[in-house]
Amino acid sequence: MKKLRIIFAITVLVCISSNTFAQQIENLRIKTLEDKINILYDIAHEKSGQLFEIKVLCSEDEGQNFNIELNSVTGDYGSNIEGGKDKIIIWNVLKDKKNLKGENYVFKIIATPGIVQNQTDNVEAFHFELVDCYKKDKQLICALKVTNKGAKRDLKMINRLARIYDFKGKKVESHSSKLGTVRGDARYATPTLSFQPNKTDIAIFRFNIPEGFSNRIKMLEFGVEVLDITYGLDLKTGNIQFKDISFDKPQQSSKTELISQSMKLNIGPEINRVVDIKPPKISFSQPLLQMDKAVNVNNEEVILKGNVSDENGIFELTVNGMYVNVKETGEFESDVYLIEGTNNIYVRAIDKFNNSIEETYPIIYQALNKTDQRQTSINKNNDPSKLDEKSTKDGKYYALLIGVSEYADPEIMGLDQPVTDAGKLYNTLTTNYTFEKENITFLKSPTREEIISELDRLNKLITEDDNLLVFYAGHGYWDTKDEIGYWLPSDARKANTANWIRNSTIRDYLRTVKTKHTLLIADACFSGGIFKTRKAFANAPKSVQKLYEFPSRKAMTSGSLKEVPDKSVFMLYLNKRLQENTQEFISTEELFSSFKIAVLNNGPNTPLYGEIKDTGDEGGDFIFIKRKN
């Protein structure tokens, strides 16, 4: 009877929330980067959790015949592709064709609905499934199916820690909730419910949203507490997150397609190459932004208008890490959400020959009807320049760099690059950023014991105000059957896993080291299994100060293939981006965004970024601070 009640509740929610939107492909963009073609697109208005099979076709006669086969493609194509923004397919043209030369090329994207796979997350053996999310009467209503997969205990879900974030950085807290039959109708309400083993119930949260709120949000998160009653009271806290969520409910899932505009292409080995080393140029017309002078505004949301130009064409433009559409004339428009005080707007443009320019424009947002005294306090607290002062005084930047090139077991092939790559990262961190040499440990082809011993030492040394970067390059292995990932230190043996280091072991250490921010960078087979959510990455403009305020446990990996090439494209562009960066402060999310497409265009791997499972991430990010000369 209980099971029937839960099924009925979910069915009612789906029926109430249905609407007439139809899923569709939008914003199809075709870009060339040297000999590659980048096909970017969005899947919008889909049911939350809907997966698709994506096909891409090409025609050289304006769409009369789509007879060009695209075999050498990577990215968001094939089966089980999620809906969302800024999907990308990269076609390595010259592997399939001798050349593409003409004026009538068009591309077609076809999306066929597959299975629906709701997003899930876990805290302390509680399993949470997002079963519905919809708008009704200026409210957003979200429903979770909660299952206790452990012993009997109590679950608390706190209203003020239930939050939605849009793609502009706005946050809305829940004002009303219901966990099973227990209601909470105030901001500080904490509905609490006892769960027997294997018990399942429904949690519903309501959010008051402003007029014109988007039909898609960047993130939905919940703070939870789990109370075990043993010989005493054992209270554990956790955070669950779901990302890039659509509120639309199409009545019927059906195949959809979109054809690009006709375009001229000129790709081939015999074509004379233009020598271009000049970066693009950027200018603003509204407001009149200047790099050396702050502009004052009184609105929290500002529409930026400007022009970006290059004699051979623009490949990409980002504002605060978000992709911006550029017209053929070079004109662009982007809306930016500001916090009170000083905001730095980071603009980066790349041309079709990989030349780039990066500029920073300060904007001061001063809200109306605020006293001068109040505003002075706000400016002081939110000015990112104060971040360096605080970090230097209260917290240090530590790093553990591990490169494994040599293996004792002759059955495990040695590698040339890991120690070299770790050394290059060491030089970049100590030369360009606020990492002091005495706070960096560089382990060259260490054993398992040496790695674990150093993690133990850091656990005792590092404080809650400090930041830790852990880098690993070397062999990794992902056991598909048991879904277990490993690092292989120098004393690993192929015959057994006694000296291998499990991903879960690394995750446990990252949870226990009480830092302000921890960042793991792994250039090895690491699999997406370490990440907290299916959708590990989404671009959005953010305030650096706010990112530093909340603790974080993030990971950035070179990919999830079973074998990562010895010569790492991932490390090449990570180091290059860190060295070229001109921003005084850059978040890891923005750093990753700035070189992800370059890695996709120049290697077989899809790099990953996101929160690490069950390690205490609270929505912040690791901030790289430039060293002042």
C-alpha positions in Angstrom: 0.0 0.0 0.0 2.9 2.3 0.9 4.5 1.7 -2.5 1.2 2.5 -4.3 1.0 5.8 -2.4 4.4 6.8 -3.6 3.8 5.9 -7.2 0.5 7.8 -7.1 2.2 10.9 -5.6 4.8 10.9 -8.4 2.1 10.3 -11.1 0.0 13.2 -9.8 3.1 15.5 -9.9 3.9 14.6 -13.5 0.2 15.2 -14.5 0.0 18.5 -12.8 3.3 19.7 -14.3 2.7 18.7 -17.9 2.7 21.4 -20.6 2.8 21.7 -24.3 6.4 22.6 -24.9 8.2 20.4 -27.5 11.8 19.5 -27.1 14.0 21.0 -29.8 17.6 21.7 -31.0 18.5 25.3 -30.8 21.4 27.7 -31.3 23.3 25.5 -33.9 26.7 27.1 -34.5 29.4 25.8 -36.9 32.9 27.0 -36.3 36.2 26.2 -37.9 39.5 25.9 -35.9 42.4 25.2 -38.1 41.6 21.8 -39.7 38.7 20.9 -37.3 35.0 21.8 -37.5 33.3 22.4 -34.2 29.5 21.9 -34.2 27.9 23.5 -31.1 24.2 23.1 -30.2 21.7 23.2 -27.4 18.9 20.7 -26.6 16.1 22.7 -25.0 12.5 22.1 -23.6 13.3 18.4 -23.0 11.9 16.4 -20.1 14.3 16.4 -17.1 16.5 13.3 -17.4 15.7 12.7 -21.0 18.6 11.2 -23.0 19.1 11.3 -26.7 20.8 9.6 -29.6 22.6 12.4 -31.6 23.6 12.1 -35.3 25.3 14.7 -37.4 25.1 14.9 -41.2 26.9 17.1 -43.8 25.8 18.3 -47.3 27.8 20.1 -49.9 24.8 21.2 -52.0 22.8 23.3 -49.4 21.0 20.3 -48.0 19.7 18.6 -51.1 21.8 15.5 -50.3 23.5 14.7 -47.0 26.0 12.3 -48.3 29.2 13.3 -46.6 30.1 10.7 -43.9 31.4 12.1 -40.6 33.3 9.2 -39.0 36.2 11.0 -37.2 34.0 12.8 -34.6 34.2 13.2 -30.8 32.1 14.9 -28.2 28.4 15.0 -27.7 27.2 12.5 -30.3 26.0 8.9 -30.3 23.8 7.4 -27.6 22.8 8.6 -24.1 23.5 12.3 -24.6 21.9 14.6 -22.0 20.0 17.7 -22.9 21.4 21.1 -22.1 23.4 24.0 -23.3 26.6 24.2 -25.3 26.9 20.6 -26.6 29.8 20.2 -28.9 30.8 17.8 -31.7 34.3 18.0 -33.2 34.9 16.7 -36.6 38.5 15.9 -37.6 37.9 16.7 -41.3 41.1 15.5 -42.9 40.8 12.0 -41.5 37.6 11.6 -43.5 38.0 13.8 -46.5 40.9 15.1 -48.6 39.5 18.5 -48.4 36.3 20.6 -48.0 36.2 23.4 -50.4 33.1 25.3 -51.5 30.3 27.7 -50.5 27.2 25.5 -50.0 28.0 23.4 -47.0 25.3 22.8 -44.4 25.1 20.5 -41.3 22.1 18.7 -39.8 21.8 17.6 -36.2 19.2 14.9 -35.4 18.2 14.2 -31.8 16.2 11.0 -31.2 14.8 10.5 -27.6 16.1 7.5 -25.8 15.6 6.5 -22.2 14.7 8.8 -19.3 17.3 8.6 -16.6 16.6 10.9 -13.6 19.5 12.5 -11.9 20.5 11.0 -8.6 22.8 11.7 -5.6 23.7 10.1 -2.3 24.6 11.1 1.2 25.4 8.6 4.0 23.6 5.7 2.3 20.5 7.8 1.6 19.7 7.7 -2.1 18.0 10.8 -3.7 16.3 10.8 -7.1 15.0 13.9 -8.8 11.6 12.7 -10.1 10.0 16.0 -11.0 10.7 19.7 -11.3 8.1 22.2 -12.6 6.7 25.7 -12.5 3.2 26.6 -11.1 1.7 29.9 -10.0 5.1 31.7 -9.7 6.6 28.8 -7.8 9.1 26.2 -8.7 8.2 22.8 -7.2 10.7 20.0 -7.0 10.1 16.4 -5.9 12.7 13.9 -4.7 12.3 10.2 -4.1 14.3 9.4 -1.0 15.4 5.8 -0.1 17.3 4.7 3.0 19.8 2.1 2.0 21.3 1.8 5.5 20.2 1.1 9.0 17.3 2.9 10.8 18.0 6.6 11.2 16.4 10.0 11.0 16.7 12.3 8.0 16.5 16.1 8.2 16.1 18.4 5.1 16.6 22.1 5.9 14.5 24.6 4.0 17.1 27.4 4.0 19.7 25.0 2.6 17.4 24.0 -0.3 18.4 26.4 -3.1 18.1 26.9 -6.8 20.7 28.8 -9.0 20.1 30.2 -12.4 22.8 30.6 -15.1 23.3 34.2 -14.0 24.2 33.3 -10.5 20.9 34.3 -8.8 19.9 32.1 -5.8 16.5 31.4 -4.4 15.9 29.5 -1.1 12.9 27.2 -0.4 10.1 28.6 1.7 8.0 25.5 2.1 8.7 21.8 2.1 7.3 18.4 2.9 9.2 15.2 3.8 6.8 12.3 3.8 3.9 13.7 5.8 6.0 16.2 7.8 5.6 19.8 6.7 7.9 22.8 7.1 6.5 26.2 6.1 9.2 28.6 7.2 12.7 29.4 6.0 14.3 27.8 9.1 12.0 24.8 9.2 13.6 21.4 9.3 11.2 18.6 8.4 12.5 15.4 10.0 11.4 11.8 9.2 12.5 8.4 10.6 13.5 5.9 7.9 13.5 2.2 8.4 16.0 0.2 6.2 14.9 0.2 2.6 12.1 2.7 3.3 11.2 5.1 0.4 9.3 8.4 0.7 8.8 11.6 -1.2 10.3 15.1 -0.4 8.7 18.1 -2.0 10.2 21.6 -1.9 8.7 24.9 -3.1 10.5 28.0 -4.3 9.0 31.5 -4.9 10.5 32.6 -8.2 10.5 36.0 -9.9 8.5 36.9 -13.0 10.1 35.7 -16.2 12.2 33.1 -14.4 14.0 30.8 -16.9 12.7 27.3 -17.8 16.2 26.0 -17.0 18.4 26.3 -14.0 22.1 25.7 -13.4 21.8 23.8 -10.1 19.4 22.6 -7.5 21.0 21.7 -4.1 19.9 20.5 -0.7 21.6 20.4 2.7 20.7 17.4 4.7 21.5 15.9 8.2 21.5 12.2 9.0 21.0 11.3 12.7 22.0 7.8 13.8 20.9 6.6 17.2 23.5 4.2 18.5 25.1 4.4 22.0 24.7 8.2 21.6 23.6 10.6 18.9 25.7 10.5 15.7 24.9 13.5 13.5 26.3 13.7 10.0 25.8 16.4 7.4 25.8 16.3 3.6 25.0 18.1 0.4 23.2 16.8 -2.7 23.2 18.5 -6.1 21.4 18.2 -9.4 22.5 20.3 -12.5 21.3 21.8 -15.7 17.6 21.0 -15.1 14.8 21.6 -17.6 11.3 22.4 -16.2 9.5 21.7 -19.5 7.3 18.7 -19.8 6.7 17.8 -23.5 3.5 15.8 -23.9 5.3 13.5 -26.3 9.0 12.8 -26.9 9.7 12.8 -30.6 12.7 13.1 -33.0 13.8 16.6 -33.7 16.4 18.1 -36.1 17.9 21.4 -37.1 19.9 22.4 -40.2 22.6 25.1 -40.2 22.8 28.0 -42.6 24.8 27.5 -45.7 28.5 28.3 -45.2 31.8 28.5 -47.1 34.6 26.1 -46.1 38.2 25.9 -47.2 39.9 23.0 -45.5 42.7 20.9 -47.0 46.4 20.2 -46.9 47.0 21.7 -50.3 45.5 25.1 -49.4 47.9 27.9 -48.8 48.0 28.7 -45.1 47.6 32.3 -43.9 50.3 33.2 -41.3 48.3 34.9 -38.5 49.8 35.7 -35.1 47.7 38.7 -34.3 45.1 38.3 -31.5 41.5 39.6 -31.9 40.4 43.1 -30.8 37.6 43.8 -28.4 35.6 47.0 -27.8 32.5 47.9 -25.8 29.7 50.3 -26.7 27.3 49.8 -23.8 28.4 50.5 -21.2 31.7 52.1 -22.3 34.0 49.7 -20.4 37.7 50.5 -20.0 40.4 48.3 -18.6 42.0 51.0 -16.5 38.9 52.7 -15.2 35.9 51.4 -13.3 32.4 52.1 -14.6 29.6 52.7 -12.1 26.1 51.2 -12.5 23.0 51.0 -10.3 21.5 47.7 -11.7 22.5 44.3 -10.6 22.0 43.0 -14.2 23.9 44.7 -17.0 23.6 44.1 -20.7 27.0 44.4 -22.3 27.2 45.3 -26.0 30.3 45.5 -28.1 32.3 44.3 -31.0 35.1 41.7 -31.5 37.1 41.6 -34.7 39.9 39.6 -36.4 41.0 39.7 -40.0 40.6 35.9 -40.3 37.5 35.4 -38.1 36.5 34.8 -34.5 36.3 31.2 -33.2 35.1 31.9 -29.7 34.2 34.7 -27.3 33.5 34.2 -23.5 32.5 36.7 -20.9 33.1 35.5 -17.3 33.5 32.0 -18.7 30.2 32.0 -20.6 30.1 31.5 -24.3 28.7 34.5 -26.2 27.2 34.4 -29.7 29.0 36.7 -32.2 27.3 38.0 -35.3 29.0 38.0 -38.7 29.6 41.8 -38.2 31.5 41.0 -34.9 28.7 42.5 -32.7 27.9 40.7 -29.5 25.6 41.1 -26.5 25.9 39.5 -23.1 24.0 40.0 -19.8 26.0 39.9 -16.6 24.8 39.5 -13.0 26.6 41.7 -10.5 27.1 41.7 -6.8 27.2 45.0 -4.8 30.7 46.5 -4.9 33.5 45.9 -7.4 33.0 43.3 -10.1 35.7 42.3 -12.6 34.4 41.3 -16.1 36.7 38.8 -17.8 36.5 38.8 -21.6 38.5 36.3 -23.7 38.4 36.0 -27.5 40.1 33.4 -29.7 40.5 33.6 -33.5 40.4 30.7 -36.0 44.2 30.3 -35.7 44.2 29.9 -32.0 45.4 33.4 -31.2 43.8 34.8 -28.1 43.3 38.0 -26.1 42.1 38.3 -22.5 41.1 41.6 -20.9 39.6 42.6 -17.6 37.1 45.4 -17.1 36.0 46.7 -13.6 32.4 47.6 -12.9 31.2 49.0 -9.6 27.5 48.2 -8.8 26.1 50.6 -6.3 22.5 49.9 -5.4 20.1 52.8 -5.2 18.9 54.1 -1.8 22.0 52.9 0.1 23.9 55.1 2.4 27.5 56.0 1.7 28.6 54.3 4.8 26.8 51.1 3.9 28.1 51.2 0.4 31.7 51.7 1.5 31.4 48.6 3.7 30.0 46.6 0.8 32.8 47.7 -1.6 35.4 46.7 0.9 33.9 43.3 1.6 33.3 42.3 -2.1 36.4 43.9 -3.7 38.3 40.8 -5.1 41.6 42.7 -4.3 40.9 41.9 -0.6 41.1 38.2 -1.4 44.8 38.2 -1.8 45.3 40.1 1.5 43.1 37.5 3.3 44.7 34.5 1.7 48.2 35.6 2.5 47.3 36.3 6.1 45.0 33.5 7.0 45.7 30.7 4.6 48.5 29.1 2.6 48.6 27.4 -0.8 50.0 23.8 -0.5 50.6 21.4 -3.4 51.4 17.7 -3.7 52.7 16.9 -7.2 53.0 13.2 -8.1 54.6 12.0 -11.4 55.1 8.3 -12.0 57.2 7.5 -15.0 59.2 4.5 -13.8 57.6 1.1 -12.7 59.5 -1.7 -11.0 57.3 -4.4 -12.6 58.6 -4.9 -16.2 55.1 -5.9 -17.2 54.0 -2.3 -16.6 55.3 0.0 -19.4 57.2 3.1 -18.3 56.1 6.6 -19.3 58.2 9.5 -20.5 56.0 12.5 -19.6 54.5 12.3 -16.0 57.6 13.5 -14.1 58.3 16.2 -16.8 54.6 17.4 -16.7 54.6 17.5 -12.9 57.9 19.5 -13.1 56.4 22.0 -15.5 53.4 22.5 -13.3 55.7 23.0 -10.3 57.5 25.8 -12.2 54.2 27.4 -13.2 52.7 27.4 -9.7 55.9 28.8 -8.0 56.6 31.4 -10.7 53.1 32.6 -11.6 51.0 31.9 -8.5 51.0 32.2 -4.7 52.5 28.8 -4.1 55.7 29.0 -2.0 58.4 26.3 -2.8 58.5 25.2 0.8 54.8 24.3 0.7 55.1 22.1 -2.4 56.0 18.4 -2.3 57.2 16.9 -5.6 57.2 13.1 -5.6 59.0 11.5 -8.5 57.9 7.9 -9.2 57.0 7.3 -5.6 55.8 4.1 -4.1 52.4 3.6 -2.5 53.8 4.0 1.0 55.5 7.3 0.0 52.2 8.7 -1.4 50.1 7.7 1.6 52.8 8.9 4.1 52.8 12.4 2.4 49.0 12.5 2.5 49.1 11.7 6.2 51.7 14.5 6.8 49.5 17.0 5.0 46.5 16.0 7.0 48.3 16.9 10.2 49.9 20.1 8.8 47.1 21.8 6.8 44.5 24.1 8.5 40.9 25.0 7.6 42.1 28.3 6.2 44.6 26.6 3.8 44.2 25.5 0.2 45.6 22.2 -1.3 46.2 21.2 -4.9 46.9 17.5 -5.5 48.3 16.5 -8.9 48.8 12.9 -10.2 50.2 11.8 -13.6 50.9 8.2 -14.3 49.1 5.0 -15.1 45.6 4.6 -14.0 43.1 1.8 -14.4 39.3 1.6 -14.3 37.8 -1.8 -13.5 34.5 -1.8 -15.5 33.1 -4.8 -13.8 33.5 -3.7 -10.2 33.4 0.1 -11.1 36.6 0.8 -9.2 39.3 3.2 -10.3 43.0 3.0 -9.3 46.2 5.0 -9.4 49.3 2.8 -10.1 52.4 4.0 -8.0 55.9 2.9 -9.0 55.7 -0.3 -6.9 52.4 -1.5 -8.5 52.4 -5.0 -9.9 50.3 -6.1 -12.8 49.5 -9.4 -11.2 47.7 -8.0 -8.2 46.3 -4.8 -6.7 48.1 -4.9 -3.4 50.0 -1.7 -4.1 47.4 0.0 -6.3 45.6 3.1 -4.8 41.9 3.1 -5.1 40.0 6.3 -6.1 38.0 5.8 -2.9 41.2 5.9 -0.8 42.1 9.2 -2.5 38.6 10.5 -1.9 38.7 9.6 1.8 42.0 11.5 2.2 40.5 14.6 0.4 37.5 14.4 2.8 39.6 14.3 5.9 42.2 17.0 5.1 40.4 20.0 6.5 41.2 22.7 3.9 39.3 25.7 2.8 39.6 24.5 -0.8 41.0 21.2 -2.3 41.6 20.7 -6.0 42.6 17.3 -7.5 44.1 17.3 -11.0 44.5 13.8 -12.4 46.2 13.1 -15.8 45.4 9.4 -15.8 42.5 7.1 -16.4 40.2 8.2 -13.6 36.6 7.8 -14.8 33.7 10.0 -14.1 32.9 7.8 -11.1 34.7 10.1 -8.6 32.4 13.0 -9.5 29.3 13.8 -7.4 26.8 14.3 -10.2 26.2 13.2 -13.7 26.4 16.7 -15.0 29.7 17.7 -13.6 30.2 21.0 -15.4 28.2 24.0 -16.5 29.4 27.5 -17.3 28.2 30.5 -15.3 29.4 33.9 -14.3 30.4 34.1 -10.7 32.0 36.4 -8.1 35.4 35.3 -7.1 34.9 36.6 -3.6 31.7 34.4 -3.2 33.5 31.4 -4.7 36.3 31.7 -2.1 33.9 32.1 0.8 32.4 28.6 0.7 34.5 25.4 1.0 35.1 23.3 -2.0 36.4 19.8 -3.0 36.8 19.8 -6.8 38.5 17.5 -9.4 39.8 18.1 -12.9 40.8 15.1 -14.9 42.2 14.5 -18.4 39.5 12.1 -19.4 37.8 8.7 -18.8 39.5 6.5 -21.4 41.0 3.3 -20.3 44.4 4.6 -21.6 45.6 8.2 -21.5 48.3 9.0 -24.0 51.8 9.5 -22.6 52.1 12.9 -24.3 49.3 14.7 -22.6 47.3 17.3 -24.6 45.4 18.0 -21.3 48.6 19.0 -19.5 49.9 21.0 -22.5 46.8 23.3 -22.5 46.4 23.4 -18.7 50.0 24.6 -18.3 49.7 27.0 -21.3 46.5 28.5 -19.9 47.9 29.0 -16.4 51.0 30.7 -17.9 49.1 32.9 -20.3 46.4 33.9 -17.7 46.4 37.6 -17.0 43.6 37.7 -14.4 44.7 38.3 -10.8 42.2 35.7 -9.7 40.9 32.8 -11.8 38.5 30.1 -10.5 39.1 26.4 -11.5 35.8 26.4 -13.2 36.7 29.3 -15.5 40.2 27.9 -16.0 38.7 24.5 -17.2 36.2 26.3 -19.4 39.0 28.2 -21.1 41.0 25.2 -22.3 38.4 22.4 -22.5 37.6 23.0 -26.2 41.3 23.1 -27.1 41.8 19.7 -25.5 38.8 18.3 -27.4 40.1 19.6 -30.7 43.6 18.2 -30.2 43.3 14.9 -28.5 41.0 11.8 -28.1 40.0 12.5 -24.5 37.0 14.4 -23.0 38.3 16.3 -19.9 36.0 16.3 -16.9 35.5 18.8 -14.0 33.2 18.7 -11.0 32.6 18.2 -7.3 34.2 15.1 -5.7 31.7 12.7 -4.1 31.1 12.9 -0.3 34.0 15.1 0.5 32.3 18.2 1.9 32.0 20.5 -1.1 29.7 23.4 -0.3 29.7 25.2 -3.7 32.9 27.2 -3.6 35.9 26.8 -5.9 39.7 26.7 -5.8 41.0 30.1 -6.8 44.4 30.6 -8.4 45.9 33.9 -7.3 48.5 35.5 -9.5 51.9 36.3 -7.9 52.6 40.0 -7.8 56.0 40.9 -9.3 
